[in-house]
Amino acid sequence: MKKMIQSRRPFEVLSRNIGSSVTVRLKGSKNIVGTFLGYDPHWNISLAQAQELREDEKVPLGKVILRGNNVLYVAGLDLG
């Protein structure tokens, strides 16, 4: 029973942060910032007003879906 509760916790944190501004780190050292719209059980993440952070510039991407198997972590989440 305890294992089941722990496995749900990351999705509870994600659900509480929909509408927040986040940074998503992807494989290949890419950072994408944007407004967190949602996710699915495969960690596919949807962002609005997304921008890729490159050295000294922000490249506008608009609305994107980031494939879950490329996501390393999501930063800027309220963990409380």
Protein Blocks (a to p, Z undefined) as FASTA:
>chain_A
ZZmmmmmmmmmmmmmmgoiacddddehiiacddddfbdcfkopacdehiacdefjbccde
bjadddfklpmbdehiafZZ
